[in-house]
């Protein structure tokens, strides 16, 4: 079972990977609040998706976040490790992603 610290590090890794591709960030052009709930650990993190990176990542939920993710800790680690595809996990219900339709279209370019 994943730990809270492993999940925090996994989210930081996602941010690092997103920031490493500035061209993708420029194409997407999102500046949105984001929250990620780790369902099996009953913890949440929130920050801002800006210029293709997650910035100001902190503990706790943001109920007003414009983009909301929910998934199990082990699934988060598997996605970051490349063992589980995000699209497949989302399609099968292992990942819940709530965002406006326009944001979903932009996010797919990053994922």
N, C-alpha and C positions, 0 to 999 in steps of 0.2 A: 504494500500500500504506500502511495506517495505521501510525503510529508509536506507540511505548509512551506517549509524552506525550499524544498525541491520545486514546488509549484511557483514560488516567487522567482526562483532562478530561471525556470522555464519561460516565464513571461518576460524576464529580462533578456533571455536569449532570443525570443521572438522579436523583441524591440531592436536588438542589435542586428539581426538579419534584415529586418525591414529597413533600417537606417543604412545598411550597406548597399542598397539599391536605390540611389537617389532619383534615377530616371523613372522607376516605377512610382515613386512617391509623387514626382512632378505630374505624371499622367493621371494619377488618382485625385490629388488635390483635396484630401479630406482633412478637416479640422473638427473633430468630434470628441465628446466625452465618451469614455468607454469603461465598462465594468465587467469583471469576470468573476463568476461565482463557482467555487469548487464544491460541487454538491456533496461528495462523500466526506469531506473534511469540515463542512459547514463554515467555510471562510470565503471572503471575497477580497478582491483587489480592484482598485479603480485608478484611472489616470486620464490622459488625453492622447488621442491618436492625432498627431500633427506631423506634417511633412513626412509621412510614411513611417514614423517611429512612435512608440508609446513613451510619452514623457510624464514626469511627475507621478510615477506609479507608487501608490501607497496602499496600506492595508485598509480594509473596510469597503462597504458597498456604497454606491452612489445611485439611489433609486431614480434619479432623474437622468441617468446616463443615456445618451442618444444611441449607443451601440451596447448591447448586453449579450454576454456569452455565459453559458452554464454548461459545465461538463465535470466528469470525475477527474480526480487528480492523475490517476494512472493513464487516462486517455490524453490528458494534456501532455504528459511526459512522452507518450508514444507518438503524438503528433510532432512534437519538437525533435524527437529522435529520428523521425522519418519512417517509423514503423506503422503509422496509421495516417492515412490521407485525410485532410480536413473535409474535403467534399464528401467522401464516403461516410465519414463519421457524422456529418451533418445530415446526409440523406437517410442514414439509418436511425437517426434520433439520438445518437450518443452525444452529440453536441447540439445545444440549443443556441440559435443566433437570432436576436431580435434587433431589427434596425429598419429604417424607412426603406422603401423599395429602391429609391435612388442610391442610397448608401450601400445597399446590398449589391447593386450593379457595379459600383465603384470598388467595393471590397473584394469582389471576385478577381479583380486585376492584381491584387496583392497576395491573394491566397493561391 
